[in-house]
């Protein structure tokens, strides 16, 4: 994953945390929660990239009608 995608995952995680976690929500270890969220976002991006590559490869192999 590129540095740009890592930065995007971190920004997205920060935005989700700020937008969702309020004073009435309990997170015992925010650093661990943030790290887990960033990791999940990175994995989702890797999976999406792999799925797109597979679709593109399939489309290129299929003859045009």
Buried (B, 14 or more C-beta within 10 A) or exposed (E): EEEEBBEBBBEBBEEEBEEEEEEEEEEEEEEEBBEEBBEEBBEEBEEEEEEEEEEEEEEEEEEEE
